[in-house]
Amino acid sequence: MHEFDLIKRYFSKLSVNNKNSLNLNDDVFFDRAKKLVISVDTYIDKSHFFDFKKPNLVIKKILRSSISDLICKGVRPKYYFISGSGNKKTFTKSNLKKISLSLKQEQKKFEIYLSGGDTVFSNKLSFTITSVGFSDDIIFRNKAKINDDIYVTGNLGDSYTGLKVLKKDISLNKNLSKYFIMKYYLPELHLGLAKRLPNLANTSIDISDGLFADLDKLINKQKLSYKIYLTDVPISKKLKNMILQKKLNKIDFISRGDDYQILFTASKKKARIIERIFKFLGIKVSKIGKICSSHQKSQIIDEKGNKTDIINKGYLHKF
């Protein structure tokens, strides 16, 4: 059972009288009257992070992926709560000191504050983070319009490459390996964009499960489709060179998730102002396609201008 089937079948009716739940079809809870925005995420060892040999980096990855849910909605995170389950092997004094130091560094970097949580003994290592922010409004899902331009911030694919390096699926030199591994552990978040994005975007989401999987979620309750130009999907020079040297497919790297870049749509009329604002902020942004009507199927156009299929759209939560 897919996660959305599970939610629809067993939990959607429980939120029917709570408009702030956004029908359980967005990344956050939003109470407009109280200006309160909340997101909750759980991370499981071996599923959401590769291993726990670098607890200082794992906890940073987890925290950043959680507050990313708020940033992509146009909200600056303010508080976070963290709950963890572990045992004597994972919650050693050394590991806990590293976790504490990393959280302190992240609090300073993103101006957020630890506000509570819970710890329990378990042989299964996991963390749950609740992120809290305050805003008059947010950028909702399912607000795309026909002919909207589709944008993405930063580069895609470096994180997935880092995961493949950690799994020893790809062999690279020491410097390249370190570059991609750090991209896996430390996704780049655009905190300064949170204030500007609501005036630009019609709808938005962060890329956690993969470009195409999250694009499907972005418009999942709208009668719309999309056209994506593979050539315009941004990747780093290092990834581009690696793909060329090893004769790999770009689409396999940009669609696997863990990027935590912002995927958003905006009116064509805002193209010039988007270009100016992102240049002023020093944030890379790329126009990668457009929103189309439901009369045509979603399309991915390859480098030669041909329609291409994708076997794996991204990570799927199946039960």
Backbone torsions as a table, in degrees:
resi	resn	phi	psi	omega
1	MET	NA	130.2	177.4
2	HIS	-72.7	152.4	-176.8
3	GLU	-56.7	-36.0	-178.7
4	PHE	-74.0	-31.4	173.8
5	ASP	-66.2	-40.9	178.9
6	LEU	-61.7	-47.4	-179.3
7	ILE	-63.1	-46.4	-178.5
8	LYS	-63.0	-41.6	-174.6
9	ARG	-74.9	-37.7	-170.5
10	TYR	-113.4	-20.7	-171.3
11	PHE	-125.3	-21.9	-176.1
12	SER	-57.2	-40.6	-178.3
13	LYS	-64.5	-24.9	-179.4
14	LEU	-71.5	-18.5	-177.1
15	SER	-108.0	7.7	-172.7
16	VAL	-61.1	-30.6	-179.7
17	ASN	-96.6	13.5	-179.1
18	ASN	-125.8	91.0	-176.6
19	LYS	-63.8	-22.7	-179.3
20	ASN	-69.7	-16.2	179.3
21	SER	-76.3	-11.8	-179.9
22	LEU	57.3	36.7	178.5
23	ASN	60.1	23.3	-178.5
24	LEU	54.8	32.5	-176.9
25	ASN	-126.2	32.0	175.9
26	ASP	-144.8	177.4	-177.4
27	ASP	-83.1	-10.3	-171.5
28	VAL	-139.5	165.4	165.6
29	PHE	-98.1	137.8	-178.3
30	PHE	-138.5	114.1	175.1
31	ASP	-103.8	101.9	-174.9
32	ARG	-62.2	-40.0	-177.3
33	ALA	-62.3	-39.2	-179.3
34	LYS	-95.2	-1.9	-179.3
35	LYS	57.9	32.1	-172.7
36	LEU	-102.9	130.1	179.1
37	VAL	-127.5	129.7	-175.7
38	ILE	-135.9	139.2	170.7
39	SER	-131.3	151.0	179.9
40	VAL	-132.5	132.2	179.5
41	ASP	-139.6	142.0	176.9
42	THR	-117.4	140.2	-176.8
43	TYR	-128.4	126.1	-175.1
44	ILE	-112.5	136.4	176.7
45	ASP	-55.7	134.8	179.7
46	LYS	77.3	-12.2	176.5
47	SER	-106.0	-45.7	-176.4
48	HIS	-108.5	-12.9	171.0
49	PHE	-146.8	148.6	-167.0
50	PHE	-64.5	-51.3	176.8
51	ASP	-158.3	-175.4	-176.3
52	PHE	-117.6	27.7	179.6
53	LYS	-72.7	-22.6	177.8
54	LYS	-123.2	72.6	-176.5
55	PRO	-59.9	-29.0	178.9
56	ASN	-65.1	-35.1	179.1
57	LEU	-85.3	-36.8	179.6
58	VAL	-59.2	-45.0	-176.1
59	ILE	-68.5	-32.2	176.1
60	LYS	-67.6	-42.4	178.3
61	LYS	-60.3	-44.6	-178.6
62	ILE	-63.1	-47.9	-178.1
63	LEU	-64.8	-42.2	-179.1
64	ARG	-66.0	-40.8	179.9
65	SER	-66.1	-27.9	178.9
66	SER	-75.7	-50.4	-178.2
67	ILE	-70.7	-17.0	174.9
68	SER	-59.5	-32.2	178.0
69	ASP	-58.9	-36.5	179.7
70	LEU	-79.4	-43.3	-177.1
71	ILE	-59.4	-40.7	-178.4
72	CYS	-71.2	-14.5	175.6
73	LYS	-90.5	0.3	-179.0
74	GLY	84.8	27.4	-175.9
75	VAL	-124.3	132.3	174.2
76	ARG	-82.8	124.8	177.6
77	PRO	-67.3	145.2	-178.2
78	LYS	-120.3	-46.4	-177.8
79	TYR	-127.9	156.0	171.7
80	TYR	-143.7	150.6	176.8
81	PHE	-120.0	139.5	-178.8
82	ILE	-131.6	130.0	175.7
83	SER	-119.6	138.5	-178.3
84	GLY	-135.2	144.9	173.2
85	SER	-120.6	133.3	-178.9
86	GLY	-167.5	-173.8	-179.8
87	ASN	-135.2	-167.9	-176.2
88	LYS	-65.4	-24.0	-179.5
89	LYS	-80.2	-32.5	-178.0
90	THR	-96.2	-36.5	-179.5
91	PHE	-98.8	54.6	175.6
92	THR	-74.1	164.5	177.9
93	LYS	-59.3	-40.6	-179.8
94	SER	-63.7	-46.3	-179.5
95	ASN	-64.9	-41.1	-178.7
96	LEU	-66.0	-36.5	176.4
97	LYS	-64.5	-41.3	179.2
98	LYS	-65.6	-41.0	178.6
99	ILE	-63.0	-45.3	-179.1
100	SER	-61.3	-43.7	-179.7
101	LEU	-65.1	-42.1	-180.0
102	SER	-64.0	-42.1	178.8
103	LEU	-63.2	-38.2	177.5
104	LYS	-62.0	-42.7	178.9
105	GLN	-64.5	-41.3	180.0
106	GLU	-68.9	-36.0	177.6
107	GLN	-61.3	-40.9	179.4
108	LYS	-69.3	-41.5	-176.8
109	LYS	-65.8	-42.0	-174.3
110	PHE	-108.2	5.5	177.4
111	GLU	55.2	52.3	179.3
112	ILE	-124.3	164.2	-173.3
113	TYR	-134.8	131.5	173.6
114	LEU	-66.9	132.4	-173.0
115	SER	-129.1	3.4	178.9
116	GLY	150.8	-173.0	179.6
117	GLY	154.4	-153.0	-177.4
118	ASP	-161.0	152.3	173.8
119	THR	-131.6	136.5	179.1
120	VAL	-137.6	152.9	177.1
121	PHE	-83.1	132.1	178.1
122	SER	-162.8	148.7	175.0
123	ASN	-81.3	-5.4	175.3
124	LYS	-104.9	117.3	-178.5
125	LEU	-78.4	128.0	178.2
126	SER	-155.5	159.4	175.4
127	PHE	-137.4	141.3	172.8
128	THR	-124.0	128.3	-179.6
129	ILE	-120.7	130.4	173.2
130	THR	-108.4	121.5	-179.8
131	SER	-108.0	138.6	-175.2
132	VAL	-127.9	135.8	175.2
133	GLY	-143.9	175.5	-177.9
134	PHE	-132.7	134.8	-177.6
135	SER	-161.3	149.6	175.8
136	ASP	-71.5	-27.6	-177.5
137	ASP	-154.3	167.9	175.3
138	ILE	-136.3	169.4	172.9
139	ILE	-94.8	115.7	-175.7
140	PHE	-85.4	162.7	166.1
141	ARG	-75.9	166.1	172.4
142	ASN	60.1	33.5	175.9
143	LYS	-118.8	17.1	178.2
144	ALA	-69.0	154.0	179.4
145	LYS	-125.3	149.6	178.1
146	ILE	-55.8	135.6	-179.0
147	ASN	78.4	3.0	170.6
148	ASP	-57.0	143.3	168.3
149	ASP	-77.9	147.6	176.5
150	ILE	-107.4	127.5	-178.3
151	TYR	-121.3	157.3	170.2
152	VAL	-141.7	142.5	178.1
153	THR	-87.9	158.3	172.7
154	GLY	61.5	-150.5	177.6
155	ASN	-118.6	153.6	177.1
156	LEU	-112.4	153.2	171.1
157	GLY	98.8	-22.0	-179.0
158	ASP	-63.3	-40.5	-178.2
159	SER	-63.3	-46.4	179.4
160	TYR	-62.4	-36.8	176.7
161	THR	-62.9	-40.8	177.2
162	GLY	-61.1	-39.1	177.7
163	LEU	-64.4	-40.9	179.6
164	LYS	-67.3	-32.1	175.2
165	VAL	-66.3	-45.3	179.6
166	LEU	-61.9	-35.5	179.5
167	LYS	-81.8	-2.4	-177.9
168	LYS	63.5	28.6	175.0
169	ASP	-83.4	-20.0	178.1
170	ILE	-131.3	136.0	178.8
171	SER	-106.8	121.3	-179.7
172	LEU	-133.6	167.4	176.7
173	ASN	-69.9	169.6	-172.5
174	LYS	-59.4	-45.1	-177.7
175	ASN	-66.4	-43.8	178.8
176	LEU	-65.6	-42.3	179.1
177	SER	-58.6	-45.0	179.6
178	LYS	-63.1	-41.6	179.8
179	TYR	-58.6	-52.0	-176.5
180	PHE	-69.1	-37.1	179.1
181	ILE	-63.2	-41.7	179.0
182	MET	-67.7	-31.8	175.3
183	LYS	-67.0	-31.4	176.5
184	TYR	-68.3	-44.8	-175.8
185	TYR	-80.5	-31.4	-172.6
186	LEU	-124.2	76.7	177.4
187	PRO	-61.4	142.1	-179.1
188	GLU	-84.1	118.3	179.0
189	LEU	-104.1	147.8	-176.1
190	HIS	-109.9	75.1	-176.4
191	LEU	-59.7	-38.9	-178.5
192	GLY	-66.1	-15.4	-178.8
193	LEU	-81.4	-20.8	-174.8
194	ALA	-54.9	-40.6	-177.6
195	LYS	-72.3	-32.0	-174.3
196	ARG	-87.9	-32.5	-170.3
197	LEU	-59.2	-39.0	-178.9
198	PRO	-58.7	-26.2	178.9
199	ASN	-85.2	-3.5	-176.4
200	LEU	-115.4	-41.6	-169.6
201	ALA	-94.5	143.2	171.0
202	ASN	-85.6	-34.0	179.5
203	THR	-155.8	154.9	-176.4
204	SER	-157.1	162.0	177.8
205	ILE	-160.2	155.3	172.8
206	ASP	-94.0	149.2	-177.0
207	ILE	-87.4	99.5	178.9
208	SER	-110.0	-44.1	-177.3
209	ASP	-91.4	-14.7	-179.0
210	GLY	136.5	149.5	-175.3
211	LEU	-51.9	-51.4	-173.8
212	PHE	-79.4	-34.4	176.0
213	ALA	-63.7	-42.3	-179.1
214	ASP	-76.8	-29.7	174.1
215	LEU	-65.7	-38.8	175.0
216	ASP	-62.2	-40.9	179.1
217	LYS	-67.0	-33.8	-176.8
218	LEU	-62.4	-31.9	-177.1
219	ILE	-122.8	24.4	-169.6
220	ASN	-65.3	-20.6	178.8
221	LYS	-113.7	19.9	177.2
222	GLN	-116.0	149.5	177.2
223	LYS	-86.7	72.3	-176.7
224	LEU	-138.0	167.5	172.3
225	SER	-138.8	-178.0	180.0
226	TYR	-141.1	158.8	172.4
227	LYS	-127.4	119.4	-178.6
228	ILE	-114.1	132.9	177.4
229	TYR	-98.9	110.8	-173.7
230	LEU	-58.3	-34.7	179.9
231	THR	-60.5	-32.4	-175.2
232	ASP	-87.8	-8.7	178.7
233	VAL	-71.6	121.7	-171.0
234	PRO	-77.5	133.3	171.2
235	ILE	-133.2	158.7	-179.3
236	SER	-71.9	159.8	177.5
237	LYS	-61.7	-36.4	-179.9
238	LYS	-64.9	-42.3	178.9
239	LEU	-69.0	-40.5	179.3
240	LYS	-60.0	-44.7	179.2
241	ASN	-64.7	-40.6	179.7
242	MET	-63.7	-42.8	179.7
243	ILE	-61.8	-41.5	179.5
244	LEU	-67.5	-44.4	-177.0
245	GLN	-66.3	-38.7	-176.7
246	LYS	-96.5	3.0	177.8
247	LYS	54.8	52.2	-179.8
248	LEU	-103.4	174.7	-179.3
249	ASN	-103.4	126.2	-179.5
250	LYS	-56.7	-40.6	-174.7
251	ILE	-62.3	-28.0	179.8
252	ASP	-70.6	-21.5	-176.7
253	PHE	-96.8	-32.5	-176.6
254	ILE	-82.8	-8.5	-173.5
255	SER	-108.3	9.5	-173.1
256	ARG	-101.5	-3.3	171.9
257	GLY	85.6	-168.4	-177.9
258	ASP	66.9	19.6	179.4
259	ASP	-85.7	-39.4	-178.0
260	TYR	57.4	28.9	167.7
261	GLN	-84.2	164.3	-176.6
262	ILE	-95.8	126.1	176.2
263	LEU	-105.5	122.0	-177.5
264	PHE	-145.8	160.5	175.2
265	THR	-116.2	152.7	-179.5
266	ALA	-152.9	155.0	177.6
267	SER	-61.5	143.8	177.5
268	LYS	-58.4	-27.0	-179.6
269	LYS	-65.2	-18.3	-176.5
270	LYS	-99.7	7.9	-176.2
271	ALA	-57.2	-45.2	-176.5
272	ARG	-70.3	-40.0	179.8
273	ILE	-70.2	-33.7	175.8
274	ILE	-62.7	-43.9	178.7
275	GLU	-61.0	-43.0	-178.6
276	ARG	-67.7	-45.4	-176.4
277	ILE	-66.5	-43.4	-179.4
278	PHE	-67.0	-35.2	176.6
279	LYS	-65.7	-41.1	177.9
280	PHE	-62.9	-40.0	-179.3
281	LEU	-78.9	-13.9	-178.9
282	GLY	74.3	30.4	-178.3
283	ILE	-112.9	129.2	178.5
284	LYS	-71.7	132.9	176.3
285	VAL	-139.1	141.5	-177.3
286	SER	-131.1	135.1	173.3
287	LYS	-86.2	119.5	-171.1
288	ILE	-116.4	-3.1	-179.4
289	GLY	170.1	-159.9	-179.7
290	LYS	-149.3	159.5	176.4
291	ILE	-86.1	134.1	-177.9
292	CYS	-121.6	173.6	179.2
293	SER	-76.3	167.9	-179.3
294	SER	-78.0	-3.8	179.8
295	HIS	-71.4	-15.4	176.1
296	GLN	-126.1	150.7	-180.0
297	LYS	-74.9	155.6	175.1
298	SER	-61.0	141.9	-175.0
299	GLN	-130.3	145.6	170.6
300	ILE	-119.3	121.0	-176.6
301	ILE	-102.5	123.2	-176.6
302	ASP	-81.2	-175.6	-174.8
303	GLU	-63.8	-21.4	-179.7
304	LYS	-96.3	4.6	178.9
305	GLY	85.1	11.3	179.8
306	ASN	-99.7	151.0	174.5
307	LYS	-68.6	138.5	179.5
308	THR	-131.0	150.7	178.8
309	ASP	-99.4	156.5	176.7
310	ILE	-124.7	126.9	-177.3
311	ILE	-76.8	-43.0	-177.1
312	ASN	-118.8	106.5	-179.6
313	LYS	-76.2	-16.8	-178.6
314	GLY	149.4	-167.6	-177.3
315	TYR	-77.1	132.0	178.1
316	LEU	-116.9	131.5	177.3
317	HIS	-88.4	103.1	-178.5
318	LYS	-111.8	144.3	-178.4
319	PHE	-125.1	NA	NA
